[in-house]
């Protein structure tokens, strides 16, 4: 078709109220062909040198056609005698600045290839088999860079660089005429998740899921970057990836993005868990993905992804205040390492580390008895609470100075459980005491205070009483806690341990008191009518149940005898002096009579009284010369009743004294 014929066609169109008649030589439009591809083939078929020439001669705006304007596309359809509906659907149509629409999806200009596009060598060959000169046409997907392989032949698209003027970038038939194909590269088998998702968005449109609300160029870029980070490691760069690697990476990444925000957070967490020694450096862990987001920092369409990643990083890494992170200035950190928290809040790092180990917030690393905080990130709320507690910790020297006691007393209080360090020495460090624990200890003592009597000369500071009576302050406080000892003070608000007073006489009474069911050796001797040496001999020989207790007043052990064993022994044995009375002549005569009857005393040693088995004395009482023994045995039975009564009275008095002491002491800690 000559230039004159084109002019005639144009004049005819104008005279026919702009109704355009089909060109003399027609070509069939491809199923997914773009309007510029069809116009380029029409130009070549009808003898025009360039698509721009055809547009000018037919009064079609070349710019409007390249932008997919509906009137320009419809005029091309009229020239080709084809339905414009399918042509409009597959032609990139400019809808606003920087945005085109293909099918049912809006695409940003950056994802489009507007300089010749990409080519499937096999598709071009098949089209040339149908028509060697006019057969090759350009599908709409060839203009979208997100598609990297042919869905029909599974080969990687070739992206040739055409040397032409900008007006000829979309003159596909003219460009392809001089194209020489390169070596065919097959694509990976399967792995079509990303291509399938992108094609569905173009064909059907966006759905209601989170991923459907993101533009296609965002999904495409993020899917490939995430996939590369997963498959090739965190330090792999997108520009170093081959097309095959990008295809595989895109299919890996789309699996995570398809599950929404949760999937994106999950893959970020997985990369963090697999980071090893680089756990504290988010830049090394997410290099590939962060580079993708940073390179597109001027594109607001990536902001939703950037916001999610930024929040995740702030929740899992120490980000100092006023730090720029993915285009935003961060405020106060959300997590701290031990070192940064110790420096920020000005507390000893060793104290803070030990406290966090005790709270199971960090794990001690067995390396030169230190704690490595590289992998120990603690939320800011937990860290602030830990810092507040650490500031209240003090050493043993400081704590005992606050309480006004020495190291020995402090250790005894801890052994008795009245005080305990918040951080013990199990980890190899010095014990540290919490101020709240010290205040609670003093407050407990204050609750049990009783008014001092008017005559309170024997009420002395508890620490001085302990030293004077050779007992520990901890033991005295235990007596106070068990309501056996009253605690008083002469101050309105006592704080130091010396401010609390106890009665010296009451303390001595407690120290001299025997345990429940026991009597002292002196008391046992008085009850049996023997001396103390005899009681000790009986205890050593096993006739009496005994034990030795600490006698603080005497600063030595004291022997106590079980009451039950004492009564049992008195029933089965008789003391020689009880049988003979007080006269020496009678004593000697009784002793001689018993010896003559071949009855021998217990073997207790020379210093002990002579004691016989009661049954032996009863056996010889009926023999000549033993007439006085029954009367003396009856007197001994009366003595046994006296022993029982005295022991019962003693126990009653002891219980009454304890009750009175408890009433006087009031509520104790």
Secondary structure, 3 states (H helix, E strand, C coil): CCHHHHHHHHHHHHHCCCCCCCCCCCCCCCCCECHHHHHHHHHHHCCCCCHHHHHHHCCCCHHHHHCCCHHHHHHHHHHHCCCHHHHHHHCCEEEECCEEEECCEEEEHHHECCCCCCECHHHHHHHHHHCCCCCCCCEHHHHECCCCECCCCCEECECCCCCCCHHHCCCHHHHHHCCCCCCCCECCCCCCHHHHHHHHHHHCCCCCCCHHHCCHHHHHHHHHHHHHHHHHCCCCCHHHCCHHHHHHHHHHHHHHHCCCHHHHHHHHHHHHHCCHHHCCCHHHHCHHHHHHHHHCCCCHHHHHHHHHHHHHHHHHCCCCCCCEECCEECCCCCEECHHHHHHHHCCCHHHHHHHHHHCCCCCCCCECCECCCCCCCEEHHHHHHHHHHHHCEEEHHHHHHHHCCCHHHHHHHHHCCCCCCCECCCCCCCCEEEHHHHHHHHHHHHHCECCCCCCCCCEEEHHHHHHHCCCCHHHHHHHHHCCCCCEEECCCCCCCHHHEEEEHHHHHHHHHCCCCCEEEHHHHHHHHCCCHHHHHHHHHHCCCCEEEEEECCCCEEEEEEEHHHHHHHHHHEEEHHHHHCCCHHHHHHHHHHHHHCCCCCCCCCCCCCCEEEHHHHHHHCCCCCCCCHHHHHHHHHHHHHHHHHHHHHHHHHHHHHHHHHHHHHCCCC
